[in-house]
Amino acid sequence: MVNNTSFVTNVPCTLPYDISSDQWNWYDDYAWWMEGFGSILVSSIGVLLNITSMVVLLSSTLSDSLFNWLLVCLALFDSLFLVTGILEAFRMHIGGKASIYHFYAFAHFLYPFRSVVMGCSIYMTITLALERYNALTNPASQFHANAKKSLNLGTKKNYFFTNLQRHRIGILKKVLPIIVFSTIYYIPKYMELRIFTNDNCNATATNCSLEYAIHLTDIRKSDQYVLWYLNVANLIFTTIIPLISLIYLNFNVYRKRNQYIQRQPSSNYQRHNIQLQETEVHAIRDRDKEMVNQTMILFTIVIIFGLSHALRILLNIEDLRSLEEKREALKKGCGWIRFWTIIVSPISYLLLQVNSSVNFFVYCFFNPSFRDTLIAKFKTTWVKSQSNAEV
């Protein structure tokens, strides 16, 4: 997502109606608060919360679950997305004039990379829904094996490496295709921007300075590229496919969950002629609760995901709808800009950052084990800091 207004504020006229200089001045202040200060604040908090979530999920028995490893991958993608947002906020609004290195880094890496990690985050959410659907479809055999593994894991202190070795194949199978697909799909993004250098020196100037600006390449200006890649393909791969997949999977997850919670674990395993010891029954019942908690976490993540991406989807549809008007305006030497779209765009981007930041609170609310581990780690850290202070 690039602030398109930076490419059109120098056009001689704007359609469907002219945007006054007062409106542009108001927008500059508005964008500073939303895309500058607000973006840095939300993203910084989000990165901190995501790192905390990853530490808690990986340094305890919570790492026993593949679902939690996938949550860690989602938190990692979200954190990378937030970091790129922080860097762009500093380039655009904070800290004065950006260096040439920051301009080149944004145009040739940060801009396309941000799209890649956002695509990974979108499809990681779908993967979480698919994992929940598979777990609820065949819980008996999976839980019988996992229950015995959990009993053995109880004597081991290094949960991280033990469970990483155990889940490494499942993680690679689910995450690697997402990374490969997003990387390949967004390759054209690396060819959309170029750096423009303006030399302010003249024959009588005593002080010379270079000004840098980011311009669209000819590929990015191509009508066919804008229509088929930026509008049609993006609408299909970042909106239609994710929405249909999430609706289908979550509907079935909800249906399977209702069937699942009606079963008693002991009778379920008796039907499968599985003889369990008392300790195994307790382990399975704990995993039943974990299954329900993970399903509720998924539902909440998907709801927040839908609300946060709603404005992005609306702007994509508006961009596709007004494509012909933009072409006609370009022929007249004007830019086609609806003032409401440039007002909504920073809100949409901030919502995407909020979506990448709030999963920590979802885990705290729906996962008692996550809360207990978090509190225990906080107490341990506090005691150590107090001991060091006394020394």
HELIX and SHEET records of a PDB file:
HELIX    1   1 THR A    5  VAL A    8  1                                   4    
HELIX    2   2 SER A   21  ALA A   31  1                                  11    
HELIX    3   3 TRP A   32  GLY A   38  3                                   7    
HELIX    4   4 SER A   39  LEU A   58  1                                  20    
HELIX    5   5 THR A   61  ASP A   64  5                                   4    
HELIX    6   6 LEU A   66  MET A   92  1                                  27    
HELIX    7   7 ILE A  100  ALA A  105  1                                   6    
HELIX    8   8 PHE A  106  LEU A  110  3                                   5    
HELIX    9   9 TYR A  111  THR A  137  1                                  27    
HELIX   10  10 PRO A  139  LEU A  153  1                                  15    
HELIX   11  11 TYR A  159  TYR A  185  1                                  27    
HELIX   12  12 ILE A  187  MET A  191  5                                   5    
HELIX   13  13 ASP A  218  LYS A  221  1                                   4    
HELIX   14  14 ASP A  223  GLN A  224  1                                   2    
HELIX   15  15 TYR A  225  ALA A  233  3                                   9    
HELIX   16  16 ASN A  234  LEU A  235  1                                   2    
HELIX   17  17 ILE A  236  ILE A  240  3                                   5    
HELIX   18  18 ILE A  241  ILE A  261  1                                  21    
HELIX   19  19 PRO A  265  ARG A  271  1                                   7    
HELIX   20  20 GLU A  278  ARG A  321  1                                  44    
HELIX   21  21 LEU A  323  LYS A  331  1                                   9    
HELIX   22  22 PHE A  339  ASN A  355  1                                  17    
HELIX   23  23 ASN A  359  PHE A  366  1                                   8    
HELIX   24  24 PRO A  368  GLU A  390  1                                  23    
SHEET    1   A 2 THR A  14  LEU A  15  0                                        
SHEET    2   A 2 GLY A 335  TRP A 336  1                                        
SHEET    1   B 2 LEU A 193  ASP A 199  0                                        
SHEET    2   B 2 LEU A 210  LEU A 216 -1                                        
END                                                                             
